[in-house]
């Protein structure tokens, strides 16, 4: 009887480890957060981003133009960014001047090679070399896409790749 009681903490530890491993291997897929009507998830960062391989800077607060915009945070070293790139290219064709890029913790030469290889779907690209702008957006890891309405509110946040499961929500937010 005492041997069985001594093994109980080890069994509990193994069970907790197994559950944790399953959650890490196959997490519940919540790829986006959407604001309820009239609710602000958060505001776009009030920061100037240097233009990619160009002079000057720009901000997403308020967003450029008179329509909602999507800001895609990407990096040349990010394998999932390559996977979602065809969807971004299609999105840019359907929503001209509404897709912006933000090169996250990347070198200009690497970003240029990435875009030369896959194409540049973005209206404009900013750089976030130190990653602070991404943190201000609420980034958890690239790729992520944020839709900002005309008032500078983030109304949609897609964590991970843009795919068939979330492209409809993204398009609806851009139609805004």
WODAKA-V314903 format. One record per helix or strand of 3 or more residues. SS is the DSSP state (@ for helix, = for strand). FROM is the first residue (numbers start at 1). TO is the last residue. If there is no record, write none. Layout:
BEGIN
<<SS,FROM,TO> <SS,FROM,TO>>
END
This chain:
BEGIN
<<@,2,25> <=,32,34> <=,49,51> <=,69,74> <@,79,94> <=,99,104> <@,108,118> <=,124,128> <@,132,137> <=,144,148> <=,153,159> <@,167,175>>
END
